[in-house]
């Protein structure tokens, strides 16, 4: 089975040359016209995209569909397989809060979550608070956002995005009647924080450039135009976030850059309260607080910080006087042991940390200071903490999985150190973990570093250099890729693929240093690490040159373009999903939502000639995916990229662009609709590697 590259002529984008000189270098862009002048309006309503641009994107979709026609039966088969591994009438583990247990579930055939509650400890008396399927009916795109109940459990603040642009509309529902109030709050970030008496809520309003810079207070029953501005960040390189501490009564406002933070505290018990600065911004210092209302007799902040601690430490400070001079060290810094998160309960401090790319949970008794850890034995696995709603509890909920072990939800009694399995992910079509192998390799990089690689493959896959490999990478913003379970990727693994994750620099799998040495002037380490992982898989006998499909999305899409240029001989194909590939033009455009905040990750080419020179390179893909209402990686980046490649390349390989005309960065929102997008990418990988069309039994 092969792609039909000659089935139709590829679209040829018009060339409309524009010139721009930056730091003495003339930039030529023949395809700048693909960036709609009204792109901000198109985020809110994709139908207003100018006709020539829309027609070009549709032509690209038709061409891609034609070339991919030979794999359509395989796509359909994979969708059936993937859907057969999903328990359709599934339910989450209820999370208790006061008189109720709150949870989400899905119905048979349903695409969207149903948000529910029932009396605490009971299996009966379910109340459906939100029916995602009913709300999505008749909409081309629908994403249910946050759903936060009021402290008295009478009201529900909930949000939705029906364009894919991540502009969320916020509503308030009366849980006694099931009716929504008249309140309509537009263009928010999706989440809300209630004041303690339930008469008002706080939310973040996105500006015209889709940046979260302002917090408003909305009094129920009033028009949004009357909402009071509570907080505004003037620096457009900063993003603002807000959340209520588990202890309740206090909201923490986080102003974040890639290498520094600033935090304000807001009293939720007083309607006239103003945010108070508690942790001021300092160059290259991050500090993430949690709140305890009565530790050693006073309100206290527990702060996870990289202040004099590259891999973070935890300190405590009085809320009234949180200055650095008042800090008391609770958990000291240990180089190479990265503290990923810290969560405070009445009697406990829980931290998630990672060493040598493996996570563990460490629990500290706040009275005795005694600590113990929860760890696991597999070579590679994923571990996450689910804090829950309640502050005064001895129960910790966590989720464990590996690339062979389905998700397991556990409740852990921190006092007795006993655990109860609350749920194991069901795979209705069947899954025997013993049929698969998960491994963790260390690939040697050219500078002496070793790059972790997580693998999963069937135990009957021959490891003689003939297996196809899908090698996934990201490597930006300090984001680490978990070695977690995926039912969808089994459709590749069951066809003889080795599925591999390259934990390249730019992430934080090996501590903060791993992130620092994978950005700005060190960005090429991300690319060479990925290549080193591919070469190591070849050297270890897993695969061969030309049998590897590289995959990455968003900033990982930029990685795809770079490695395709640097070592095209290694790869049978490139999957670039919503790829960040027009790096120079994007970082020069300070009106785009993410550009100013990301100068600290990539450099600012407007002000820094060296940063400008680092970005000037080409990125040839094979299959690129985009979303027309994507506010993170705008649709014109992959569209310009594909057009430029077609105009200059000399080979006969197809370069395809598929744009979702109804969705944004995450693609389709429905859980089954998304399967078709994943199956298309995986079928493409099968076609370009010549892997078997049918899975092994």
C-alpha positions as CSV (number, residue, x, y, z in Angstrom):
1,X,0.0,0.0,0.0
2,X,1.4,3.4,-1.0
3,X,0.3,6.9,-1.3
4,X,-1.0,8.1,-4.7
5,X,1.2,11.1,-5.2
6,X,0.3,11.3,-8.9
7,X,-3.4,11.1,-8.4
8,X,-3.9,14.9,-8.7
9,X,-1.8,18.1,-9.2
10,X,-0.8,19.7,-6.0
11,X,-2.3,23.2,-5.3
12,X,0.0,26.0,-6.3
13,X,-0.3,29.0,-4.0
14,X,-0.1,32.4,-5.7
15,X,3.2,34.2,-5.1
16,X,2.8,37.8,-3.9
17,X,6.3,38.9,-2.9
18,X,6.8,41.0,0.2
19,X,10.2,42.2,1.5
20,X,11.3,43.1,4.9
21,X,14.8,44.0,6.2
22,X,15.8,42.9,9.8
23,X,19.3,43.5,11.2
24,X,20.6,44.0,7.7
25,X,19.1,40.8,6.3
26,X,16.4,41.0,3.6
27,X,13.5,38.6,4.2
28,X,11.5,37.5,1.2
29,X,8.1,36.1,1.8
30,X,6.0,35.1,-1.3
31,X,3.1,33.8,0.8
32,X,2.5,36.4,3.4
33,X,-0.9,37.0,1.9
34,X,-2.1,33.7,3.5
35,X,-2.1,35.6,6.8
36,X,-5.5,37.1,6.8
37,X,-5.7,40.8,7.8
38,X,-8.8,39.9,9.9
39,X,-7.2,36.9,11.6
40,X,-8.5,38.1,15.0
41,X,-12.1,38.1,13.7
42,X,-11.5,34.7,12.1
43,X,-10.6,33.2,15.4
44,X,-14.0,34.2,16.7
45,X,-15.8,33.2,13.5
46,X,-13.9,31.1,10.9
47,X,-16.5,31.8,8.3
48,X,-15.1,35.4,7.8
49,X,-11.8,34.1,6.5
50,X,-11.2,35.9,3.1
51,X,-12.4,33.8,0.2
52,X,-9.0,33.4,-1.6
53,X,-7.4,32.0,1.6
54,X,-10.3,29.7,2.4
55,X,-10.4,28.4,-1.2
56,X,-6.6,27.6,-1.0
57,X,-7.0,25.7,2.2
58,X,-10.0,23.8,0.9
59,X,-8.0,22.9,-2.3
60,X,-5.2,21.6,-0.1
61,X,-7.6,19.4,1.8
62,X,-9.0,18.0,-1.4
63,X,-5.5,17.3,-2.7
64,X,-4.5,15.6,0.6
65,X,-7.7,13.5,0.5
66,X,-6.9,12.4,-3.0
67,X,-3.3,11.4,-2.3
68,X,-4.4,9.6,0.9
69,X,-7.3,7.8,-0.8
70,X,-5.4,4.4,-0.9
71,X,-5.1,4.4,2.9
72,X,-8.8,5.3,3.5
73,X,-9.7,1.6,4.2
74,X,-6.9,1.4,6.7
75,X,-8.0,4.7,8.4
76,X,-11.5,3.3,8.7
77,X,-10.1,0.0,10.1
78,X,-7.9,1.8,12.6
79,X,-10.9,4.0,13.8
80,X,-12.9,0.8,14.4
81,X,-9.9,-0.7,16.4
82,X,-9.4,2.5,18.4
83,X,-13.1,2.8,19.2
84,X,-13.3,-0.8,20.2
85,X,-10.7,-0.1,22.9
86,X,-12.8,2.7,24.5
87,X,-15.4,1.9,27.1
88,X,-18.1,4.1,25.7
89,X,-20.3,4.2,28.8
90,X,-17.4,5.1,31.0
91,X,-17.4,7.0,34.3
92,X,-14.7,8.8,36.3
93,X,-14.0,8.1,40.0
94,X,-16.2,10.5,42.1
95,X,-14.4,13.2,44.0
96,X,-16.0,14.1,47.3
97,X,-16.8,17.7,48.4
98,X,-19.1,18.2,51.4
99,X,-22.5,16.6,50.8
100,X,-21.8,15.5,47.2
101,X,-19.5,13.3,45.1
102,X,-18.7,15.0,41.8
103,X,-17.7,13.2,38.6
104,X,-17.8,13.1,34.8
105,X,-19.1,10.2,32.7
106,X,-19.8,9.3,29.1
107,X,-22.9,7.6,27.6
108,X,-22.8,4.9,24.9
109,X,-22.0,6.6,21.6
110,X,-21.5,10.0,23.3
111,X,-18.7,12.3,22.2
112,X,-18.7,14.7,25.1
113,X,-18.6,14.5,28.9
114,X,-21.7,14.5,31.2
115,X,-20.9,16.4,34.4
116,X,-22.7,14.9,37.4
117,X,-23.0,14.7,41.1
118,X,-24.7,12.5,43.6
119,X,-25.1,12.3,47.4
120,X,-21.8,11.6,49.0
121,X,-21.1,7.9,49.4
122,X,-24.2,6.8,47.5
123,X,-24.5,4.9,44.2
124,X,-28.0,6.4,43.6
125,X,-29.5,9.9,43.2
126,X,-27.4,11.1,40.3
127,X,-28.0,14.7,39.1
128,X,-26.8,15.6,35.6
129,X,-25.5,19.1,35.9
130,X,-24.3,19.5,32.3
131,X,-25.0,17.2,29.3
132,X,-22.1,17.8,26.9
133,X,-23.7,15.8,24.1
134,X,-26.9,17.9,24.3
135,X,-25.0,21.2,24.5
136,X,-22.9,20.2,21.4
137,X,-25.9,19.2,19.3
138,X,-25.9,21.0,16.0
139,X,-22.5,22.6,16.4
140,X,-19.5,21.8,14.1
141,X,-17.2,22.2,17.1
142,X,-17.9,22.1,20.8
143,X,-15.5,22.0,23.7
144,X,-16.8,21.9,27.2
145,X,-14.5,24.0,29.4
146,X,-14.4,24.5,33.1
147,X,-17.2,23.5,35.5
148,X,-16.9,24.9,39.0
149,X,-19.6,24.6,41.7
150,X,-20.1,27.4,44.2
151,X,-19.1,26.9,47.8
152,X,-22.7,26.3,48.8
153,X,-23.2,23.8,46.0
154,X,-26.2,25.8,44.6
155,X,-24.7,27.1,41.4
156,X,-22.3,25.9,38.7
157,X,-20.1,28.2,36.6
158,X,-19.4,26.5,33.3
159,X,-17.9,27.4,30.0
160,X,-17.7,26.3,26.4
161,X,-15.8,27.1,23.2
162,X,-17.8,26.5,19.9
163,X,-15.2,27.8,17.5
164,X,-11.9,26.1,18.5
165,X,-10.3,29.4,19.1
166,X,-10.2,29.0,22.9
167,X,-12.4,32.1,23.5
168,X,-14.7,30.6,26.1
169,X,-18.2,31.8,27.0
170,X,-19.0,31.5,30.7
171,X,-22.5,30.8,32.0
172,X,-24.0,30.2,35.5
173,X,-26.4,27.4,36.1
174,X,-28.9,27.0,39.0
175,X,-28.5,23.4,40.1
176,X,-31.9,23.3,41.7
177,X,-33.7,24.1,38.5
178,X,-31.2,23.1,35.9
179,X,-31.7,26.5,34.2
180,X,-28.9,28.9,33.2
181,X,-29.0,32.5,34.6
182,X,-29.2,35.3,32.1
183,X,-25.5,36.1,32.8
184,X,-23.4,35.7,29.6
185,X,-19.7,36.4,30.0
186,X,-17.8,36.3,26.7
187,X,-14.2,35.8,25.6
188,X,-12.8,34.3,28.8
189,X,-10.1,31.8,29.5
190,X,-12.7,29.3,30.5
191,X,-12.3,29.0,34.3
192,X,-14.0,30.9,37.1
193,X,-13.3,31.4,40.8
194,X,-16.2,31.9,43.2
195,X,-16.4,34.4,46.0
196,X,-17.2,32.6,49.2
197,X,-20.8,33.7,49.5
198,X,-21.6,32.7,45.9
199,X,-22.8,36.2,44.9
200,X,-20.1,36.9,42.4
201,X,-17.3,35.2,40.5
202,X,-13.8,36.2,39.1
203,X,-12.7,35.3,35.6
204,X,-9.9,36.1,33.2
205,X,-10.9,38.0,30.1
206,X,-8.8,37.6,27.0
207,X,-7.8,40.7,25.1
208,X,-8.1,41.3,21.3
209,X,-4.8,39.5,20.8
210,X,-6.0,36.5,22.8
211,X,-3.8,37.2,25.8
212,X,-4.9,36.6,29.4
213,X,-3.9,39.8,31.1
214,X,-7.0,41.0,33.0
215,X,-9.1,39.7,35.8
216,X,-12.7,40.9,36.3
217,X,-15.3,40.5,39.1
218,X,-18.8,39.6,37.9
219,X,-21.8,40.1,40.2
220,X,-24.5,37.6,39.4
221,X,-27.5,39.2,37.6
222,X,-25.5,42.1,36.2
223,X,-24.4,42.7,32.6
224,X,-20.8,41.9,31.7
225,X,-20.3,45.6,30.8
226,X,-20.6,46.4,34.5
227,X,-18.0,43.9,35.6
228,X,-15.2,45.5,37.8
229,X,-11.6,45.2,36.7
230,X,-9.7,43.7,39.6
231,X,-6.3,43.1,38.2
232,X,-4.4,44.0,35.0
233,X,-0.9,43.0,33.8
234,X,0.7,45.6,31.6
235,X,3.6,43.5,30.3
236,X,2.4,41.5,27.2
237,X,5.2,39.0,27.7
238,X,3.4,37.8,30.9
239,X,0.4,35.5,31.1
240,X,-2.1,35.7,34.0
241,X,-3.7,32.7,35.7
242,X,-5.9,32.4,38.7
243,X,-7.1,29.6,41.0
244,X,-8.5,29.1,44.5
245,X,-6.4,27.3,47.0
246,X,-7.7,23.9,48.2
247,X,-8.0,25.3,51.7
248,X,-10.5,27.8,50.4
249,X,-11.1,31.5,50.9
250,X,-8.0,32.7,49.1
251,X,-7.3,33.0,45.4
252,X,-3.7,33.0,44.1
253,X,-3.1,35.1,40.9
254,X,0.0,33.9,39.0
255,X,1.8,36.2,36.5
256,X,4.1,33.9,34.6
257,X,6.9,34.3,32.1
258,X,9.0,31.4,30.9
259,X,11.7,32.2,33.4
260,X,10.0,34.2,36.2
261,X,6.8,34.5,38.1
262,X,4.9,37.0,40.3
263,X,2.1,36.1,42.6
264,X,-0.8,38.1,44.2
265,X,-3.3,36.9,46.8
266,X,-7.0,37.8,46.7
267,X,-9.3,37.4,49.7
268,X,-12.4,35.7,48.4
269,X,-14.4,36.6,51.6
270,X,-14.5,40.3,50.9
271,X,-16.2,41.8,47.9
272,X,-14.1,44.9,48.0
273,X,-10.8,43.0,48.3
274,X,-7.9,44.0,46.0
275,X,-5.1,41.7,45.0
276,X,-2.0,41.9,47.3
277,X,1.5,41.3,46.0
278,X,3.0,38.4,48.0
279,X,5.8,37.1,45.8
280,X,7.3,39.9,43.6
281,X,8.9,39.1,40.2
282,X,12.7,38.6,40.2
283,X,14.9,37.8,37.2
284,X,15.2,34.1,36.5
285,X,13.2,33.1,39.6
286,X,10.0,31.1,39.7
287,X,7.9,30.7,42.8
288,X,4.7,28.7,43.0
289,X,2.8,29.0,46.3
290,X,0.1,27.0,47.9
291,X,-1.9,28.1,51.0
292,X,-2.4,26.7,54.5
293,X,-4.7,28.8,56.7
294,X,-3.2,27.6,60.0
295,X,0.2,26.1,60.0
296,X,2.0,26.6,63.3
297,X,-0.7,29.1,64.3
298,X,-0.7,31.4,61.3
299,X,-1.7,31.6,57.6
300,X,1.2,30.3,55.6
301,X,2.4,30.0,52.0
302,X,4.3,26.8,51.0
303,X,6.4,27.9,48.0
304,X,8.0,25.7,45.4
305,X,10.8,27.8,44.0
306,X,14.0,27.7,41.9
307,X,15.5,30.5,44.0
308,X,19.1,29.2,44.6
309,X,17.7,25.8,43.5
310,X,17.8,25.0,39.8
311,X,15.7,21.9,40.4
312,X,13.5,23.6,43.0
313,X,13.1,23.5,46.7
314,X,10.1,24.1,49.0
315,X,10.0,26.9,51.6
316,X,7.3,28.2,54.0
317,X,6.6,31.9,54.7
318,X,3.9,33.7,56.7
319,X,1.1,35.0,54.4
320,X,1.3,38.3,56.2
321,X,5.1,38.7,55.7
322,X,6.1,36.5,52.8
323,X,9.3,38.4,52.1
324,X,12.3,36.2,51.2
325,X,13.9,37.0,54.6
326,X,11.0,35.2,56.3
327,X,11.4,32.0,54.3
328,X,11.9,28.7,56.2
329,X,13.3,25.8,54.2
330,X,11.1,22.7,54.2
331,X,12.5,20.6,51.4
332,X,16.1,21.4,50.3
333,X,17.3,21.5,46.8
334,X,18.9,18.3,45.4
335,X,20.5,18.7,42.0
336,X,19.0,16.3,39.4
337,X,15.8,15.7,41.5
338,X,13.2,18.0,40.0
339,X,10.3,19.0,42.1
340,X,7.4,19.1,39.6
341,X,4.6,20.1,41.9
342,X,3.7,20.6,45.6
343,X,0.3,20.5,47.1
344,X,-0.8,21.3,50.7
345,X,-3.5,19.6,52.8
346,X,-4.3,20.2,56.4
347,X,-1.8,17.7,57.8
348,X,0.3,16.9,54.7
349,X,2.6,18.3,52.1
350,X,2.6,16.3,48.9
351,X,5.2,16.7,46.2
352,X,5.7,15.0,42.8
353,X,9.3,14.8,41.8
354,X,11.3,13.2,39.1
355,X,14.8,11.8,39.0
356,X,16.5,10.1,36.0
357,X,13.3,10.7,34.0
358,X,11.2,8.7,36.5
359,X,8.5,10.3,38.8
360,X,7.6,9.5,42.4
361,X,5.3,10.9,45.0
362,X,6.7,12.0,48.3
363,X,4.4,12.7,51.3
364,X,5.5,14.8,54.3
365,X,3.7,14.9,57.6
366,X,3.4,18.6,58.5
367,X,3.4,17.8,62.2
368,X,6.3,15.3,62.5
369,X,8.2,16.3,59.3
370,X,8.4,12.5,58.5
371,X,8.5,11.6,54.8
372,X,7.8,8.6,52.8
373,X,7.6,7.9,49.0
374,X,5.4,6.1,46.5
375,X,7.3,4.7,43.6
376,X,6.9,1.9,41.0
377,X,9.1,-0.7,39.4
378,X,8.6,-0.5,35.6
379,X,11.4,0.9,33.5
380,X,9.2,3.8,32.3
381,X,5.9,5.0,33.6
382,X,3.7,8.0,34.2
383,X,2.5,9.2,37.6
384,X,0.1,12.1,38.4
385,X,-1.5,13.6,41.5
386,X,-5.2,14.4,41.6
387,X,-5.6,16.9,44.6
388,X,-9.4,16.8,44.8
389,X,-11.7,19.4,46.5
390,X,-11.1,18.8,50.2
391,X,-8.4,20.3,52.5
392,X,-9.0,18.3,55.7
393,X,-8.4,14.7,54.4
394,X,-5.8,11.9,54.8
395,X,-6.6,10.5,51.3
396,X,-4.5,11.2,48.3
397,X,-5.6,10.2,44.8
398,X,-3.1,9.5,42.1
399,X,-3.1,8.0,38.6
400,X,-0.5,5.5,37.4
401,X,0.1,4.1,33.9
402,X,2.9,2.9,31.7
403,X,3.1,2.4,28.0
404,X,1.8,-1.2,28.6
405,X,-0.3,-0.7,31.7
406,X,-3.7,1.0,31.3
407,X,-4.5,4.0,33.6
408,X,-5.1,3.0,37.3
409,X,-6.7,5.4,39.8
410,X,-5.7,4.8,43.4
411,X,-6.8,6.3,46.7
412,X,-3.9,6.3,49.2
413,X,-4.3,6.7,52.9
414,X,-1.3,8.8,53.9
415,X,-1.7,7.9,57.6
416,X,-1.9,4.1,57.3
417,X,0.1,4.0,54.0
418,X,-2.5,1.7,52.5
419,X,-3.9,2.0,49.0
420,X,-7.2,1.1,47.3
421,X,-7.5,0.7,43.5
422,X,-10.6,2.8,42.6
423,X,-10.5,2.2,38.9
424,X,-8.5,0.4,36.2
425,X,-9.0,1.6,32.6
426,X,-11.1,-1.0,30.7
427,X,-10.2,-2.0,27.1
428,X,-13.4,-3.6,25.9
429,X,-11.7,-5.3,22.9
430,X,-9.1,-6.8,25.2
431,X,-5.6,-5.9,26.3
432,X,-3.0,-8.2,27.8
433,X,0.0,-6.2,29.1
434,X,2.1,-9.4,28.9
435,X,1.9,-9.2,25.1
436,X,3.9,-5.9,25.2
437,X,7.3,-4.7,26.4
438,X,8.1,-1.3,27.7
439,X,11.7,-0.1,27.8
440,X,13.8,2.9,28.7
441,X,17.0,3.4,26.7
442,X,19.7,6.1,27.0
443,X,20.8,7.4,23.6
444,X,24.3,8.9,23.6
445,X,24.4,12.5,22.3
446,X,27.4,14.0,20.5
447,X,28.3,16.2,23.5
448,X,28.4,13.4,26.1
449,X,24.8,13.7,27.3
450,X,22.5,10.7,27.3
451,X,18.9,11.2,26.1
452,X,16.2,9.0,27.6
453,X,14.0,7.1,25.1
454,X,10.8,5.4,26.2
455,X,9.7,2.4,24.1
456,X,6.7,0.1,23.7
457,X,6.4,-2.8,21.3
458,X,4.9,-6.2,21.0
459,X,7.0,-8.9,22.5
460,X,6.9,-10.9,19.2
461,X,8.2,-7.9,17.2
462,X,11.5,-9.0,15.7
463,X,14.3,-6.8,16.9
464,X,16.6,-7.4,14.0
465,X,16.6,-4.0,12.4
466,X,13.5,-4.5,10.3
467,X,10.8,-3.0,12.6
468,X,9.3,0.4,11.6
469,X,9.5,3.0,14.3
470,X,7.3,6.0,15.1
471,X,9.6,8.4,17.0
472,X,7.8,11.2,18.8
473,X,9.4,14.4,20.1
474,X,8.6,17.8,21.5
475,X,11.4,19.5,23.5
476,X,10.1,23.0,24.3
477,X,8.8,25.1,27.2
478,X,10.1,22.6,29.8
479,X,7.3,20.3,28.9
480,X,8.1,16.6,29.7
481,X,6.5,13.8,27.7
482,X,5.0,11.1,30.0
483,X,5.5,7.4,29.3
484,X,1.8,6.8,29.7
485,X,-0.7,4.4,28.2
486,X,-2.5,5.0,25.0
487,X,-5.1,2.7,23.4
488,X,-4.8,4.5,20.1
489,X,-1.1,3.8,19.6
490,X,-1.8,0.1,19.9
491,X,-3.0,0.2,16.3
492,X,0.6,1.0,15.3
493,X,2.3,-1.3,17.8
494,X,0.0,-4.3,16.7
495,X,1.3,-3.8,13.2
496,X,4.9,-4.3,14.2
497,X,5.8,-0.7,15.0
498,X,8.1,0.2,17.9
499,X,6.6,3.4,19.4
500,X,9.3,5.6,20.9
501,X,9.3,8.9,22.8
502,X,12.5,10.9,22.6
503,X,12.8,12.9,25.8
504,X,15.0,15.5,24.2
505,X,16.5,18.7,25.7
506,X,14.0,21.5,26.0
507,X,11.8,19.3,28.2
508,X,12.6,18.7,31.9
509,X,12.9,15.0,32.1
510,X,16.4,15.3,33.6
511,X,15.8,18.5,35.6
512,X,15.6,22.2,34.8
513,X,19.1,22.1,33.2
514,X,17.5,19.8,30.5
515,X,15.1,22.6,29.6
516,X,17.7,25.4,29.9
517,X,20.1,23.7,27.5
518,X,17.4,23.2,24.9
519,X,16.2,26.7,24.2
520,X,17.5,30.0,22.7
521,X,21.1,29.7,21.7
522,X,21.1,26.0,22.7
523,X,18.0,25.1,20.7
524,X,19.9,22.9,18.3
525,X,20.4,20.5,21.1
526,X,16.8,19.6,20.8
527,X,17.3,18.7,17.1
528,X,20.6,16.8,17.6
529,X,19.1,14.9,20.6
530,X,16.2,13.7,18.4
531,X,18.6,12.5,15.7
532,X,20.8,10.8,18.4
533,X,17.7,8.9,19.5
534,X,17.0,7.8,16.0
535,X,20.6,6.7,15.5
536,X,20.6,4.8,18.8
537,X,17.5,2.8,17.8
538,X,19.2,1.9,14.6
539,X,22.5,0.9,16.4
540,X,20.6,-1.2,19.0
541,X,18.9,-3.2,16.2
542,X,15.4,-2.0,16.5
543,X,15.1,-0.4,13.1
544,X,17.1,0.9,10.1
545,X,17.5,4.1,8.1
546,X,14.5,5.0,6.2
547,X,12.2,3.0,8.5
548,X,11.5,5.8,11.0
549,X,8.5,8.1,11.0
550,X,9.2,11.3,13.0
551,X,6.2,12.9,14.7
552,X,5.8,16.2,16.6
553,X,3.2,18.8,17.1
554,X,3.1,22.6,17.8
555,X,6.7,23.4,18.9
556,X,7.4,19.8,18.2
557,X,6.4,20.5,14.6
558,X,9.3,22.9,14.4
559,X,11.5,20.0,15.6
560,X,10.2,17.9,12.7
561,X,11.2,20.5,10.1
562,X,14.7,20.8,11.5
563,X,15.5,17.1,11.7
564,X,14.1,16.6,8.2
565,X,16.6,19.1,6.9
566,X,19.5,17.8,9.0
567,X,19.1,14.1,8.5
568,X,16.5,13.3,5.8
569,X,18.1,9.9,5.2
570,X,16.9,8.7,8.6
571,X,13.2,9.1,8.0
572,X,10.5,7.5,5.9
573,X,8.1,10.2,6.7
574,X,7.4,13.3,8.8
575,X,4.2,13.9,10.7
576,X,4.0,17.6,11.7
577,X,0.8,18.5,13.6
578,X,-0.1,22.1,14.0
579,X,3.6,22.8,13.4
580,X,5.3,26.0,14.6
581,X,7.4,26.4,11.5
582,X,7.4,30.0,10.5
583,X,9.5,30.9,13.5
584,X,11.1,34.0,12.2
585,X,7.9,35.6,11.0
586,X,6.0,34.6,14.1
587,X,8.6,35.9,16.5
588,X,8.7,39.2,14.5
589,X,4.9,39.7,14.8
590,X,4.3,41.0,18.3
591,X,0.5,41.1,17.7
592,X,0.2,37.4,17.8
593,X,-1.1,35.9,21.1
594,X,2.0,33.9,22.1
595,X,4.8,35.9,20.5
596,X,5.9,38.3,23.3
597,X,5.7,35.6,26.1
598,X,7.8,33.2,23.9
599,X,10.7,35.6,23.2
600,X,12.2,34.2,26.4
601,X,12.0,30.7,24.9
602,X,13.2,31.4,21.4
603,X,14.8,34.9,21.6
604,X,13.5,38.2,20.4
605,X,14.5,38.7,16.7
606,X,13.2,42.3,16.7
607,X,15.8,43.4,19.3
608,X,18.5,40.7,19.1
609,X,20.4,40.2,15.8
610,X,21.8,36.9,17.1
611,X,18.4,35.6,17.9
612,X,17.3,36.6,14.4
613,X,20.1,34.7,12.7
614,X,19.5,31.5,14.8
615,X,15.9,31.2,13.4
616,X,16.5,31.4,9.7
617,X,16.2,27.9,8.4
618,X,13.7,25.8,6.3
619,X,11.4,23.0,7.6
620,X,10.3,20.5,5.0
621,X,7.4,18.2,6.1
622,X,5.5,15.4,4.5
623,X,2.2,15.7,6.2
624,X,1.2,18.9,8.0
625,X,-1.9,19.4,10.0
626,X,-3.5,22.7,10.9
627,X,-6.6,24.3,12.5
628,X,-8.2,27.3,11.0
629,X,-9.2,28.9,14.4
630,X,-5.9,27.9,16.1
631,X,-4.7,30.8,18.3
632,X,-1.5,29.1,19.3
633,X,0.0,28.1,15.9
634,X,-1.9,30.1,13.4
635,X,-3.1,28.2,10.3
636,X,-0.9,30.3,7.9
637,X,2.3,28.9,9.3
638,X,1.9,25.3,7.9
639,X,0.1,26.8,4.9
640,X,3.0,29.0,4.0
641,X,5.5,26.2,4.8
642,X,3.9,23.7,2.5
643,X,3.6,26.3,-0.3
644,X,7.3,27.2,0.0
645,X,8.3,23.5,0.0
646,X,6.3,22.8,-3.1
647,X,7.9,25.7,-5.0
648,X,11.5,24.6,-4.2
649,X,11.8,20.9,-3.6
650,X,13.2,18.6,-6.3
651,X,11.8,15.1,-5.2
652,X,8.5,13.6,-6.1
653,X,7.4,12.9,-2.6
654,X,4.0,14.4,-1.7
655,X,3.8,17.3,0.7
656,X,0.3,17.4,2.2
657,X,-1.6,19.9,4.2
658,X,-4.8,19.0,6.0
659,X,-6.6,22.0,7.7
660,X,-9.5,21.4,10.1
661,X,-11.9,24.2,9.0
662,X,-14.0,23.9,12.1
663,X,-11.4,23.5,14.9
664,X,-8.2,25.0,16.4
665,X,-5.0,23.8,18.0
666,X,-6.4,20.5,19.5
667,X,-8.2,19.4,16.5
668,X,-11.7,17.8,16.8
669,X,-13.1,18.0,20.3
670,X,-15.4,14.9,20.3
671,X,-13.7,11.8,21.6
672,X,-14.6,9.7,18.6
673,X,-14.1,12.5,16.0
674,X,-10.5,12.8,17.3
675,X,-9.9,9.1,16.5
676,X,-10.2,9.8,12.8
677,X,-7.5,12.4,12.9
678,X,-5.1,10.1,14.8
679,X,-5.9,7.2,12.5
680,X,-5.1,9.3,9.5
681,X,-1.6,10.1,10.9
682,X,-1.0,6.4,11.8
683,X,-2.2,5.1,8.5
684,X,0.2,7.5,6.8
685,X,3.0,6.1,8.9
686,X,2.1,2.6,7.9
687,X,2.0,3.6,4.2
688,X,5.4,5.3,4.1
689,X,7.2,2.5,6.0
690,X,5.5,-0.4,4.2
691,X,4.3,-1.9,7.5
692,X,1.6,-4.6,7.4
693,X,-1.9,-3.3,6.9
694,X,-3.5,-5.8,9.2
695,X,-2.6,-6.0,13.0
696,X,-1.2,-9.1,14.5
697,X,-3.5,-11.3,16.5
